[in-house]
């Protein structure tokens, strides 16, 4: 059973009454104007492209074009934006020449931001500017036979799309134990292209996921206060107080039980938690907002973290190989933050996470506990939300051809 198509009949009504564009407008990472020399092509301009190699420095890359004194001055000026001593192997760069004289340099700090060095009137100016991509809003769909990752790859997409999709439905679908052969998904996603090649994804605007004959829907909505989140077709938030699992993809090896044969001591004991087997180093996420109450090591649990949440809830994460950077007692963490990595410290026969949950001191079965939802779409925004929901649903269900946008920065 796939997601119903009953809303298609209102296509014409929706297109007449509501005229909402599907392409997002992306804000620049800098309010400064990008120098003209980088946006205008001159016949005497030469662009030297390269990738930083092991051992490269700003001096070794630029000494062919500039005296060492000038390179040091540029490095000093750039320190407020991005220190040139931090250039990394594998990052692209451009050297812009005009009549064989250096007039500019671009270095890609990451996939979102580039450092722009521009020579104007004999002086160098330095800013950060967004990297520009060609955006295309496209529908991606597939049927699962073994795993979400396999289905995404089968559709010709990158595995990052599977991560994005699992993050959206993480409160309703346990991608460890709920996924079945025959499950389906349809996603309306912003695909980012550079030089004609896929270079990652922007926002998922809407997604339908059919799991065990139940259709889950998600629509991206940005409130009037500027806060974005995903909601179902009735405006209910998909976000809940707790994620269904602290690991995105693994397998359950032990469930919550009052009697289990201990794998090391070979005696029957209660197991008041859930064991998730995963490769060593797999990121562990906190399932909800909270404050670290305890962090440390003991003989049984190895490296562990206990987190206090609101309304009397506590969650525990045990047998970690190591903690994430910055984790300490009384630190506030947000739902989905990586707090550590899977290991087998303490009493453990293999790499796994022992996850536990309590409410007011009473142990709970994490697999059976139902988490309360976050706030729905505000009533004053509901009409706009429903109108956009109709458009996005029609787009997904009719699977129209991709609509490319003008080049924009993300």
SESELUM-115580 format. One record per residue: residue in three letters; x negated, y negated, z negated of N, C-alpha, C, CB in turn. Coordinates in steps of 0.001 Angstrom, whole numbers, plus 500000, padded with zeros to 6 digits. Glycine has a CB too. Layout:
! SESELUM-115580
ALAXYZXYZXYZXYZ
...
***
This chain:
! SESELUM-115580
UNK499154501199500000500000500000500000499129498766500000500952499987498783
UNK499258497913500998498461496691501071499278495527500560497981496423502511
UNK498629494352500466499332493183499961500489492832500877498379491994499823
UNK501676492504500347502860492243501170502690491032502064504069492052500292
UNK503382491058503205503289489976504172504563489127504205503004490539505552
UNK505307489154503133506608488486503131506512486975503244507353488837501885
UNK505341486426502948505251484959502982504980484420504385504158484484502039
UNK504730485308505359504391484809506691505552484041507314503986485965507601
UNK506775484385506963507928483754507614507997482264507358509205484399507148
UNK507305481803506361507364480359506067506201479607506702507363480123504552
UNK505498480262507629504362479621508280504734478283508896503794480527509341
UNK505785478283509697506145477040510381506607475977509392507239477300511416
UNK507382476394508402507833475451507374506643474830506664508752476150506357
UNK505680475702506319504516475196505580503704474236506424503632476350505114
UNK503563474539507721502740473682508568503386472333508822502462474365509882
UNK504712472263508743505409470997508963505419470147507700506841471252509432
UNK505743470783506576505893470040505326504548469687504704506718470842504340
UNK503619470634504793502343470428504117501210470405505135502099471526503064
UNK500302469482504938499194469350505878497897469267505088499371468100506794
UNK497512470398504533496311470428503712495198471091504511496562471180502368
UNK494058470415504635492915470981505334492304472105504535491874469914505617
UNK491702473044505244491102474192504572489608474018504324491334475437505385
UNK489023472985504916487588472812504746487298471886503584486956472272506023
UNK486386472284502719485997471463501583485060470352502026485335472318500501
UNK485095469264501305484130468195501509483078468351500423484808466767501470
UNK481842468505500809480798468781499838480075467490499476479807469824500384
UNK479845467298498184479170466109497700477664466258497868479525465843496232
UNK477010465168498211475563465152498346474912465236496982475098463895499083
UNK473726465842496945472990465917495695472231464633495403472034467081495727
UNK472273463692496313471596462421496098472440461318496685470181462422496718
UNK472535460197495965473321459087496486472469458153497324473969458318495349
UNK471204458537497525470345457725498365470511458125499820468885457857497935
UNK470351457166500700470484457431502128469278458213502618470635456118502921
UNK469521459256503394468424460042503935467724459226505015468931461401504501
UNK466378459134504978465646458318505928465979458655507374464177458473505701
UNK466051457619508203466466457786509594465527458685510376466556456444510270
UNK464248458637510045463276459419510806463576460906510756461881459164510286
UNK464358461334509751464665462743509618465975463110510279464701463124508175
UNK466743462120510694468018462413511322468070461964512784469129461756510546
UNK467041461269513230466999460777514604465811461401515327466910459228514637
UNK466052461917516501464989462547517274464355461522518212465533463756518073
UNK463039461328518096462295460432518974461405461256519878461460459415518161
UNK461172460796521102460358461582522039458925461768521577460357460927523389
UNK458405460859520724457019460972520279456889461642518916456387459607520231
UNK458002462222518441457980462912517154457597464381517355459357462800516450
UNK456684464866516531456297466268516552456547466850515165454802466440516978
UNK457199468013515111457502468656513841456707469958513739459029468923513703
UNK455870470020512720455087471228512448455793472007511347453609470879512036
UNK456279473224511671457005474039510698456100475133510148458266474656511337
UNK456315475476508896455525476536508301456195477094507058454141476032507964
UNK455592478112506499456041478734505252454845478786504307456639480175505502
UNK455067478390503078453979478383502099453455479802501905454453477787500747
UNK452125479958502019451485481261501836450777481309500484450483481546502982
UNK450414482498500090449702482673498821448424481823498827449360484179498579
UNK448231481044497789447037480215497688447190478816498266445915480894498366
UNK448283478578498999448495477236499567448769476225498465449664477248500574
UNK448273475010498667448572473878497794448974472708498665447355473512496888
UNK449478471659498039449838470459498799448607469916499517450446469375497868
UNK447470469981498846446229469467499446445827470281500669445091469479498416
UNK445900471620500577445477472453501700446422472323502894445391473910501266
UNK447688472010502636448649471867503726448567470496504399450054472098503208
UNK448162469477503645448215468111504160446853467501504469448919467247503183
UNK445755468176504075444444467520504232444025467314505674443394468321503538
UNK444698468011506589444414467813508019444971466481508509445005468966508852
UNK445960465947507778446672464757508244446454463534507362448137465050508328
UNK446038463745506110445924462634505165444648462761504351447144462583504234
UNK444062461630503944442917461695503031443364462194501660442237460310502904
UNK442436462797500924442741463392499628443336462372498662441488464003499027
UNK442859461156498714443354460102497819444855459869498048442562458781498042
UNK445280459864499309446695459644499641447544460836499201446865459403501159
UNK447006462048499366447733463244498939447974463200497430446954464527499324
UNK446971462821496656447125462707495209448168461656494844445787462364494560
UNK448202460578495595449178459513495319450603460013495603448867458246496178
UNK450773460744496710452086461323497017452497462298495919452064462039498393
UNK451553463112495469451847464073494408452270463361493129450629464959494139
UNK451610462248492820451966461487491624453361460894491758450941460373491368
UNK453667460351492945454978459742493166456104460774493144454990458999494491
UNK455799461998493568456844463017493671457173463666492333456428464078494653
UNK456358463426491318456520464141490047457876463899489404455433463734489087
UNK458491462734489637459814462451489068460916463252489756460122460961489171
UNK460702463637491027461683464417491783461354465910491749461746463926493234
UNK460137466225492129459680467609492145458171467590492289460351468430493299
UNK457478468187491353456022468178491396455504469055492524455446468642490065
UNK454641468510493350454077469275494463453152470393493981453317468347495401
UNK452785470365492715451983471466492172452824472727491994451356471061490831
UNK454167472594492150455072473723491937455545474373493234456264473271491147
UNK454911474031494372455335474676495617455089476175495511454581474078496846
UNK456029476947496088456009478393495911455824479136497228457284478848495245
UNK455178480260497139455003481147498289456363481514498872454222482423497887
UNK456461481464500207457677481870500899458640480747501201458372482883500105
UNK458408479545500626459313478419500867458932477675502151459296477451499666
UNK459926477351502998459660476640504252459284475174504016460880476718505163
UNK458528474624504946458192473199504911458080472671506338456865472956504130
UNK458170471354506460457987470680507741457046469501507546459349470211508329
UNK456170469304508509455317468114508545455696467340509799453774468487508533
UNK456107466091509622456603465287510751455521464304511168457922464530510375
UNK455166464372512445454115463519512997454687462597514057452977464365513586
UNK454166461376514106454516460435515171453223459867515727455462459292514651
UNK452982460176517002451719459815517634450544460347516823451611458293517794
UNK450703461599516381449688462340515617449419461783514230448410462361516379
UNK450242460845513773450127460333512406451259460882511554450141458787512390
UNK450950461294510325451974461845509444452924460746508996451333462530508225
UNK454227460970509259455254460009508842456247460624507866455996459472510058
UNK456131461939507626457064462558506696456742464006506429458457462446507216
UNK457258464483505294457111465879504897458433466326504282455917466072503891
UNK458845467551504586459998468154503927459576469495503334461186468333504922
UNK460005469741502105459729471013501452461019471506500824458597470876500384
UNK461399472755501089462640473308500556462402473840499145463185474429501478
UNK462935473123498155462775473506496756463509474816496478463292472392495824
UNK464723474916496990465516476137496906466492476131498081466274476244495527
UNK467511476952498057468441477033499183469421475862499237469211478326499113
UNK469405475026498208470345473907498160469689472551498357471068473915496855
UNK468446472408497932467813471081497867466438471102498522467692470610496405
UNK466102469994499215464786469826499809464158468527499303464878469827501354
UNK462853468517499238462103467302498911461774466587500211460798467630498101
UNK462109465308500293461895464526501512460898463411501219463237463940502047
UNK459758463459501906458733462421501794458733461639503099457309463035501492
UNK458915460317503017459055459484504209458102458282504132460521459006504367
UNK457359458058505200456471456898505256457180455753505953455149457243505983
UNK457352454657505240458020453473505775457195452235505469459442453331505194
UNK456868451489506521456091450252506369454798450480505594456927449188505665
UNK454164451624505885452877451916505264452951452483503863452073450698505233
UNK454162452655503320454312453188501973455193454446502008454919452116501027
UNK454960455324501048455718456567500993456872456456500000454802457735500613
UNK458054456900500436459206457025499536459551458504499424460442456191500052
UNK460041458911498254460291460323497995461659460494497340459182460921497100
UNK462489461367497905463802461661497333464081463156497448464915460838498041
UNK465112463611496742465670464934496968466924464777497813465981465659495622
UNK467120465674498770468302465622499637468869467028499789467952465014501034
UNK470179467143499988470785468472500169470363469109501481472305468374500112
UNK470228470415501487469960471146502723471270471295503475469313472542502436
UNK471249471024504749472468471029505549472707472395506189472397469948506626
UNK473963472801506158474369474060506773475556473820507697474723475111505695
UNK475719474686508670476956474729509445477916475638508680476710475247510930
UNK479102475131508370480066475879507582481183476434508469480650474993506479
UNK481573477638508184482670478271508914483550479013507914482132479241510018
UNK484844478716507948485783479380507052486290480634507751486967478432506656
UNK485955481811507218486226483059507922486901484085507012484932483635508484
UNK487638484997507645488282486102506936487407487344507057489711486373507497
UNK487107487954505917486345489204505871487226490252505206484979489029505097
UNK487330491425505810488159492481505223487494493837505404489565492489505857
UNK487826494756504504487269496103504604488041497036503679485754496108504251
UNK487891498334503916488479499370503064487366500118502357489359500348503891
UNK487544500334501063486515500985500256486627502502500379486631500556498779
UNK485481503135500621485434504602500624484609505121499447484847505122501952
UNK483589504347499047482771504789497911482544503671496903481429505315498403
UNK482162502480497370481892501375496454482176500053497145480434501419495951
UNK482309499008496347482533497668496906481340497234497739482796496643495783
UNK480130497508497268478931497133498019478916497802499383477667497504497237
UNK479240499083499411479258499820500683480287499224501630479559501314500447
UNK481453498858501106482512498301501950482119496939502498483817498189501166
UNK481442496127501678480987494818502143479941494976503235480418493995500976
UNK479012495878503032477992496115504062478623496632505356476939497119503553
UNK479642497494505210480319498051506383480994496953507201481354499099505955
UNK481411495883506514482053494770507220481046493832507862482931493991506269
UNK479758494137507692478713493326508313478252492156507468479191492817509618
UNK478634492147506184478299491014505326477167491363504357479535490558504549
UNK476672490314503686475598490490502716476162490914501362474783489194502573
UNK475329491585500576475779492102499280476198490989498320474677492931498644
UNK475715489760498549476094488648497680477599488419497690475374487377498106
UNK478253488761498794479706488596498862480391489558497891480217488832500307
UNK479829490748497712480395491706496751480296491159495334479672493069496846
UNK479177490531495014479015489941493688480037488835493469477592489395493509
UNK480216487974494478481184486884494346482597487427494132481147485984495590
UNK482946488451494895484284489021494811484506489681493446484504490042495942
UNK483498490385492959483639491048491661483722490031490531482469492004491420
UNK483045488897490670483130487848489646484547487287489542482141486716489958
UNK485224487139490676486571486560490687487570487474489974487030486303492134
UNK487483488779490250488467489716489701487958490461488465488864490718490764
UNK486864489970487889486239490684486762487151490817485554484976489978486347
UNK488163489949485433489061490007484278490187491036484464489660488628484021
UNK490469491398485717491585492303485997491150493674486499492494491679487006
UNK489982493737487122489519495001487705488166495357487109489427494908489258
UNK488063496550486591486786497064486108486123497761487292486971498048484873
UNK485113497115487866484487497644489072483610498861488790483665496567489737
UNK483554499263487538482830500485487186483754501696487270482227500369485772
UNK484967501583486721485831502754486602487153502647487350486110503010485174
UNK487543501439487803488857501266488433488853501462489944489381499903488122
UNK487690501294490584487643501340492047487914502749492566486283500849492551
UNK488758502818493608489119504101494207488961504046495724490563504486493834
UNK488750505193496304488710505291497760490067504869498324488344506738498215
UNK490063504013499324491297503502499910491643502097499438492432504430499590
UNK490974501601498369491170500212497962490741499285499095490376499896496665
UNK491385498128499186491112497203500285490928495781499759492250497246501322
UNK490220494974500545490127493556500213490144492713501480488854493271499400
UNK490682491508501339490630490490502382490203489196501708492018490331503125
UNK489212488547502272488621487365501652488540486232502665487223487684501087
UNK488942485038502231488757483833503035487596483084502401490075482941503100
UNK486450483110503069485216482628502457484497481629503362484294483802502137
UNK483833480677502730482992479739503464481648480411503738482804478402502669
UNK481352480612505014480073481206505389479137480099505855480257482284506499
UNK477920480140505363476938479101505662475942479608506704476200478659504376
UNK475805478824507770474894479192508844473800478136508980475658479358510175
UNK472624478613509342471506477712509607470757478232510816470561477592508371
UNK470622477389511819469994477787513081470682479013513670468500478073512871
UNK472002479064513488472789480141514069472779481436513282472310480410515425
UNK472078481493512145471988482712511350472704482531510022470522483101511118
UNK473367483607509562474050483568508282473038483318507172474823484876508033
UNK473328482315506343472403481942505280473122481867503941471733480605505597
UNK474031482803503706474721482852502416476162482385502499473985482015501411
UNK476764482208501327478189481912501232478429480723500317478960483132500728
UNK479469479972500667479960478922499790481049479504498921480479477703500595
UNK482119478739498714483219479191497871484107480213498578484053478007497430
UNK484607481173497830485720481998498298486980481184498036485768483421497572
UNK487701480829499082488896480008498935490098480833498468489218479318500253
UNK490166482077498927491264482959498526490834484398498752492572482637499318
UNK491407485306497973491066486723498120492246487584497700489814487079497287
UNK492461488665498469493440489682498124492670490985497894494538489842499251
UNK492924491642496773492241492904496483493281493928496055491148492722495377
UNK493430494980496860494368496052496548493619497171495848495072496576497829
UNK493954497394494572493303498402493754494370499352493201492485497744492601
UNK494270500628493569495219501637493102496665501209493382495024501894491599
UNK496901500717494613498221500305495101498769499043494429499193501426494902
UNK497937498359493671498336497082493084497547495961493746498113497078491544
UNK498257494940494214497597493845494918497315492699493952498462493356496101
UNK496051492366493806495624491227493010495274490082493964494407491598492095
UNK495743488879493636495500487722494496494765486641493709496831487169495068
UNK493915485931494414493161484847493779493100483658494730491725485314493389
UNK493373482464494193493320481232494975492497480202494207494754480689495275
UNK491541479609494900490705478595494274491495477296494143489407478369495088
UNK491480476726492954492194475465492702491298474544491896493541475713491954
UNK491202473300492356490446472279491632491439471305491019489434471536492573
UNK491413471196489711492376470350489008492062468877489213492388470680487517
UNK493004468045488818492805466598488934491669466119488050494085465856488575
UNK491266466947487085490150466604486209488822467112486759490383467171484818
UNK488870467714487956487650468170488605487178469555488203486581467216488331
UNK488013470313487468487633471654487030488195472693488001488138471927485585
UNK487324473550488520487743474566489492487915475920488821486725474671490635
UNK488864476704489322489088478043488810489961478827489770489725477994487421
UNK490130480113489496490949480974490345492243481334489625490174482253490739
UNK493337481321490412494676481559489875495421482518490794495461480225489718
UNK496435483207490241497258484061491095498295483210491823497950485172490263
UNK499173483846492602500114483091493436501147482324492624500820484024494381
UNK501258482642491336502203481929490469501531480866489608502924482912489579
UNK500250480644489856499538479610489117498961480059487793500437478479488880
UNK499006481370487512498421481887486273496913482076486460499097483231485857
UNK496160481662485456494708481760485551494260483213485572494047481023484390
UNK493298483532486442492708484865486438491730485020485279492003485143487768
UNK491230483888484812490268483938483720490959484293482409489535482598483589
UNK490340485174481667490865485587480369489778485407479310491359487065480411
UNK490152485619478072489205485384476981487975486272477097489880485616475641
UNK488164487500477668487046488432477775487022489090479150487129489501476677
UNK485805489280479674485637490075480878485962491531480557484195489936481442
UNK486317492295481575486646493700481340485406494540481065487395494267482531
UNK484247494056481494483017494815481258481828493854481230482817495909482353
UNK480785494161480457479595493301480390478599493544481511478906493498479077
UNK478830494581482307477990494875483465478873494908484699477223496225483289
UNK478364494380485801479185494332487011479325495707487661478588493351488008
UNK478216496429487797478259497723488483477372498727487744477804497578489965
UNK477984499757487211477255500840486537478235501991486389476669500384485127
UNK478031502872485423478991503944485170479090504178483666478577505252485909
UNK480261504599483228480485504863481810480061506293481486481974504632481430
UNK479209506427480481478744507758480084479370508218478770477228507765479959
UNK479822507267477948480514507614476701481585506575476413479514507711475512
UNK482752507057475996483854506158475667484015506046474150485165506650476313
UNK484907505164473759485253504951472358485928506225471830486191503696472189
UNK485351506810470799485913508053470274485541508233468800485422509257471100
UNK486372508962468081486102509235466669485185510448466484487415509459465921
UNK484954511205467553484130512402467432483379512647468734484993513627467065
UNK482045512525468648481206512753469832479920513433469389480896511410470581
UNK479456514392470171478195515051469876477062514087470188478045516371470683
UNK476321513707469168475239512737469359474147513367470212474662512261467991
UNK473707512679471276472745513291472214471360513524471618472607512421473433
UNK471026512846470501469713513013469889469778513899468648469127511656469527
UNK470725513601467758470794514317466486471610515604466557471376513421465437
UNK472340515801467650473103517035467889474121517331466788472152518207468021
UNK474709516276466244475791516413465282476948515538465750475326516019463839
UNK478152515877465297479314515114465723479469513843464877480582515980465630
UNK479573512717465557479754511422464908480782510621465698478401510648464804
UNK481302509591465061482166508676465807481297507829466737482999507767464837
UNK481888507404467833481190506486468761482128505304469009480793507210470136
UNK482007504260468179482956503141468235482612502100469291483025502472466895
UNK482268502555470476481931501635471552481981502330472891480559501031471328
UNK481454501649473908481400502199475265479964502135475753482354501427476234
UNK479473503255476291478125503295476860478197503120478368477413504619476504
UNK477446502136478877477365501886480319475954502251480793477706500383480659
UNK475838503279481600474540503659482146474222502781483352474520505161482539
UNK473005502258483387472577501392484489471057501372484507473160499938484342
UNK470446501044485634468978500989485705468400499986484714468528500629487121
UNK467231500277484218466542499360483323466379497999483998465169499931482909
UNK466683496945483256466559495594483797467839495027484365465528495578484848
UNK468918495842484429470207495333484910470696494222483972471265496486485002
UNK471098493060484519471547491956483664472799492309482863471816490724484510
UNK472821491905481603473970492093480715474608490735480470473548492769479365
UNK475931490634480677476641489372480504477479489395479233477528489085481719
UNK477527488250478551478458488156477443479872488110477999478162486913476566
UNK480781488863477391482135488971477935483003487760477595482798490231477418
UNK482528486893476691483334485726476330482488484624475725484429486121475358
UNK483055483415475662482380482299475005482162482625473529483200480991475158
UNK481059482182472980480826482436471566479495481916471084480913483891471290
UNK479121482332469888477866481931469262477135483188468805478114480956468063
UNK475841483253469099475057484414468690474958484447467166473643484385469335
UNK475520485483466574475519485631465116474280486378464639476781486362464652
UNK473858487373465431472675488156465092471917488498466365473062489443464320
UNK470604488498466266469758488928467374468479489510466785469446487742468357
UNK468070490663467279466878491262466709466693492699467137466927491184465221
UNK466031493462466272465720494862466571465960495692465320464248495025467069
UNK466583496865465499466593497846464414466365499231465002467933497795463620
UNK466077500164464121465647501496464563466704502206465396465296502348463366
UNK467966502038465042469021502745465746469461502074467034470189502897464857
UNK469745500753466958470300500027468109469240499388469006471237498959467622
UNK467978499441468580466945498809469383467144497309469427466934499381470791
UNK466875496705470561467128495272470734468631495041470857466381494717471987
UNK469176494196469998470626494019469986470989492545469800471263494870468872
UNK472200492193470239472783490867470032474234491055469615472675489980471325
UNK474638490359468566476041490300468159476536488869468332476225490782466679
UNK477712488725468938478248487397469250479603487206468585478369487202470777
UNK479769486074467907481056485700467330481851484896468349480865484891466021
UNK483120485259468556484027484550469450485160483942468624484588485503470550
UNK486045483220469261487175482628468558488185483703468160487848481560469430
UNK489092483346467269490189484224466826489710485521466178491074484559467999
UNK488536485475465552488067486622464788487404487733465574489178487184464069
UNK487109487520466849486489488557467676484963488537467535486887488371469151
UNK484367489723467610482914489888467664482590490956468696482329490269466265
UNK481544490726469482481087491747470429479618492045470169481303491285471903
UNK479227493315470424477855493742470208477254494379471439477789494701469060
UNK475977494120471678475272494595472869473964495221472385475010493420473911
UNK473783496538472635472695497281472010471812498015473021473261498270471025
UNK470598498331472569469594499094473330468984498298474493470225500369473871
UNK468997496980474427468443496165475509466930496386475668468731494679475248
UNK466460496249476901465016496302477130464374494996476651464701496550478639
UNK465086493889476874464615492593476396465778491607476413463430492070477265
UNK465587490488475731466591489436475701466348488446476839466577488713474340
UNK467406487793477270467253486728478257466530485545477611468640486288478823
UNK465896484740478425465133483593477929466047482629477175464432482864479095
UNK465591482185476015466324481186475249467329481736474270467013480291476163
UNK467508483072474228468476483640473295467943483545471863468790485111473662
UNK468755483032470968468366482925469561469625482792468703467409481709469334
UNK469471483023467415470591482941466496471195481543466505470151483321465087
UNK472527481471466465473330480258466464473388479567467831472788479303465442
UNK472838480189468866472935479621470207474338479849470771471867480239471142
UNK474904478833471386476203478965472052476010479575473432476914477591472160
UNK476870480513473776476823481144475095478211481071475721476332482625474999
UNK478238481048477041479493480979477786479774482307478465479451479846478824
UNK481030482586478669481441483824479328480687483998480643482963483828479578
UNK480075485162480813479337485451482036477867485119481967479937484718483159
UNK477415484450480900475987484160480745475214485467480578475739483219479530
UNK474051485557481213473183486712481019472464486553479688472164486861482193
UNK472628487533478790472030487442477459470873488430477282473092487692476393
UNK470779489405478165469711490387478064469749491361479219469801491136476753
UNK468954492445479089468806493380480198468841494817479682467493493112480962
UNK469436495687480483469607497087480101468254497736479798470334497863481216
UNK468241498553478726467033499287478376467386500557477643466102498428477527
UNK466437501085476894466679502294476102465919502214474783466260503560476890
UNK465906501006474191465263500846472893466149501426471793464960499360472616
UNK465530501779470670466282502415469592466557503870469917467595501673469339
UNK467632504426469334467997505816469591468748505890470920468863506394468426
UNK468042506239471973468647506318473311467900507350474133468629504933474026
UNK468631508102474945468015509128475793467830508656477229468857510390475777
UNK468340507477477539468215506928478884468641505472478875469058507737479894
UNK468332504732479924468694503312479973470206503107480037468035502645481173
UNK470726502376479071472166502120479043472453500962478094472953503393478612
UNK473675500467478146474153499461477201475228500076476325474695498208477939
UNK475061499964475019476115500342474073476862499054473734475524501048472763
UNK478126498973474138478929497754473964480034497994472946479535497297475312
UNK480190497079471992481190497237470937481984495943470752480516497646469609
UNK483198496106470256484086494969470039484846495133468731485068494816471212
UNK484978494017467989485738494008466739486674492802466727484786493977465507
UNK487747492943465959488598491802465646488863491806464147489937491847466457
UNK488454490713463512488567490595462043487950491799461344490044490452461624
UNK486823492256461881486084493353461277486531494739461684486170493244459829
UNK487663494855462364488178496156462785487690496487464189489718496176462734
UNK487123497684464338486615498110465644487750498324466637485796499393465503
UNK487528497869467895488505498003468969487924498829470101488946496625469483
UNK488792499464470865488372500158472080488334499125473209489343501359472427
UNK487139498731473685487052497698474726487794498045476008485618497438475054
UNK487925499343476294488581499753477537490101499640477471488198501172477872
UNK490652499560476267492105499502476110492591498130475651492557500554475124
UNK491674497306475210492084496005474675492526495071475797490935495366473876
UNK493668494412475626494189493451476598493850492039476148495720493614476776
UNK493176491329477020492687489998476675493694488922477081491335489738477347
UNK493902487893476247494820486805476602494273485954477741495090485924475386
UNK495190485363478542494801484555479705494477483122479304495915484560480755
UNK493731482462480183493457481042480009494682480246480475492173480616480799
UNK494596478909480408495731478056480750496062478129482240495443476613480351
UNK497355478053482613497760478092484029497552476739484704499235478515484155
UNK497900476679485987497874475411486716498826474439486035498261475610488217
UNK498415473200485897499257472197485241500536471966486050498482470868485065
UNK501680471785485381502957471600486085502920470485487119504048471313485092
UNK502223469392486829502180468260487767501393468595489024501568467039487092
UNK500587469663488992499777470056490144500344471280490853498351470332489708
UNK501443471829490326501959473099490832502439473009492284503094473574489953
UNK503116471917492638503629471787494005502488471811495017504443470490494156
UNK501447471069494726500293471050495622499616472424495663499287469970495179
UNK499495473053494504498873474378494444499650475394495279498780474858492990
UNK500978475431495132501792476398495857501739476159497362503232476340495370
UNK501701474890497749501628474580499177500323475101499780501751473060499405
UNK499233474892499076497945475352499578497867476881499545496800474739498755
UNK498493477470498534498542478924498439499211479538499666499282479345497174
UNK500273478902500129500971479385501323500043479348502531502235478543501594
UNK499364478233502707498460478104503863497364479155503831497834476708503901
UNK496732479317502664495632480260502550496113481698502748494950480114501191
UNK497288482010502230497837483360502383498118483673503840499115483516501562
UNK498711482732504543498988482932505966497707483139506736499757481747506542
UNK496704482348506384495422482467507066494806483853506865494463481391506570
UNK494861484360505659494300485682505383495096486777506090494273485944503872
UNK496420486712505996497253487797506509497314487829508026498641487678505957
UNK497149486674508660497164486647510123495767486754510707497827485380510617
UNK494749486635509838493345486837510243493008486099511517493054488312510428
UNK493243484794511500492921483967512658491424483925512867493475482549512490
UNK491025483423514040489606483323514364488946482278513470489406482969515856
UNK487617482413513249486919481468512390487066480031512870485458481831512308
UNK487184479115511926487238477689512230485965477066511718488493477007511603
UNK485122476582512623483859475971512211484082474528511853482804476086513312
UNK483320474068510863483378472662510462482177471938510997483452472517508937
UNK482172470617510846480972469861511145479905470251510149481238468338511110
UNK478655469955510486477568470289509584477705469460508324476196470057510252
UNK477668470120507177477817469439505885476764469986504943479256469631505290
UNK476514469271503895475535469697502890476243470372501745474708468506502378
UNK475630471438501233476183472107500064475185472059498941476566473553500380
***
